[in-house]
């Protein structure tokens, strides 16, 4: 190989390496490789029939697509909040409980075992979304107007959210028997791919269009990087920060619909438990600075699916669910360390050196 | 080599990817001298200093300190060898006391003897005649005193070489004098001082010797008396001073006072920043300026006009029509642009690209739902990178990796792109090299001749005299005079600034 092409190759390599999306993709690749070596059964996808007699695809990869969907949806909102406010919302799990509880309350009324739904699902969903956005607005106001550190501000809802959720339904557990409600978290008859994945895909398309046809990306990044100079360029940093929390609220409502639909019921204390940490991790794994500023939405979304892939892999290897967080922590430490700018720079230098050595050898 | 030689750097090379920042640079510092390191932005001053302080490692060359070859691998190494640096930005902790700041990170012991520490600091402050108490919170001192505390800290660490990197850029004249006094005292003690600054006056006031760098190469080392000012400038620029004389000829044209309908008027304006209500007007194609000492309220005045601070009283008119400016976007929609005083805090959006920084203001005016296409944004960016000759690797480079002067040009491009009729430039030339300064002054005059109204603020009075046809003089947050025509002289400005105090 001539030195010129070799150098070109090094440049291309370092370009790929420097691209933010490389981080979650590399993590995904390593996980897939591990599974391939340890047990290729991970990749097996089989066609079966669920209890309702509908054709469904099943397999570990389908589980990842299915369960990673809520996480991907939340990662979208979390990325925006992180970019603009330089902090994270830790109340999304509790907010999902609230939105889910509202959804059930509107659907069931006071009767916890309704024969028929009191309102169309779409209407109930819109109402639950408004409620979730109102709570997002509350968080956003604390952060943007009262300048409270985002994690501290959202700690309030994190603590109180699940009680509020229980209170909305008088601490009862409504159960919905209408099978149609189960479609959102399960399968639509005749379509073997889980619905949550489609919902996540729609959300990704929406946010992609929003980022393309509005200035949401530029404004949130500018505010996150330098609030003062953003203001002098005519932006309203308070409004923009607040807006990101409201958008996260909307994402929460969508995730809540999926979560509640999976069970056709709700358990206030365990629904979407610890999901905020996974959502924040997805943003971090996407290579986005948790201190705000520049972001890459696609990287966050991929990051979310990687986190889910990790969870699924651990389950597959029969890691007991109590011990799961500990195993996850180890993997997460590795991932985060390898995506840290310091390490990447070092590794970048290494590949470059290799290129030079190869050149010398040639 | 004489006996007094303290530090010699020979054949220093430093290469960054794609750029040779230093090439075979020599530098010599003697005991008890103040040595100016001069050069335009990008000449390699900062790189040389960073090599000396261990922030960067040199690629080639040798450094000898006290006649011993040394290898400086980290800032800690440099400090242990007695090389201390005081940067332009204060790098101390404002929420700690003066004494704590002087001793922080220097003790190896677990327990801190507070009494001893405060006593030591008090002695040091007294010794160097610094007007601060040891137990005072650093943040409550003026910037100059903070700067001096940083120097005191450096001196107390037994430094042999003291590097002052643009220490005066945020100080007013009196404060600069205090700092110089301190520098001379240190010189008496045999400390070698490397002084980096953009202010020529200060170089000639305090330095003994000058080393000039250009494009990463050594131009030469001179005794101060052998190098008159004009020659220094031409050595730094690498050309004769045609540029500066150019501006002088243009000057006569623009000095013609353009009487006409005022483009913008303000009456009884005051803001939350405590300026006394003031009246202001500017005509089409006029260049005027606010002058006064630092802290006299000149920036606060223009910030009130732009709505950057909350306006409390007053009314504004543009082209005779009453307008309301409550926040920056209102001003922008009325065709007003504002280049802020503090580039880092208020100007650049560091992580965003040059392109995004250029289009930002216009994009915000255009609206949330109408982003520029990639092609449009690129066209805008390329146009202004070319016309203002902004030195950047590409329009996608993050603005924070540009040099100060080029960052300033990007901010200037941002406002020119909005095509304002009235542009406010608050210290556009601070901390940037002479070449760019001249460029910006020329640009101001050119824009004015094309009909733009401009308010120009600068700490350097001669720069204002060169560009402005009317000066509004401020003292203690109050407008105290207005100078035009023949009154536009250095002396007249000084006496107007000082005026009121004599009457009392």
Interface residues (C-beta under 8 A of the other chain):
Chain A: X212 X213 X214 X215 X216 X218 X219 X221 X222 X225 X226 X228 X229 X230 X231 X232 X233 X234 X235 X236 X293 X294
Chain B: X306 X308 X327 X328 X329 X332 X338 X340 X345 X346 X347 X348 X349 X350 X351 X352 X356 X360 X361 X363 X364 X365 X367 X368 X369 X371 X414
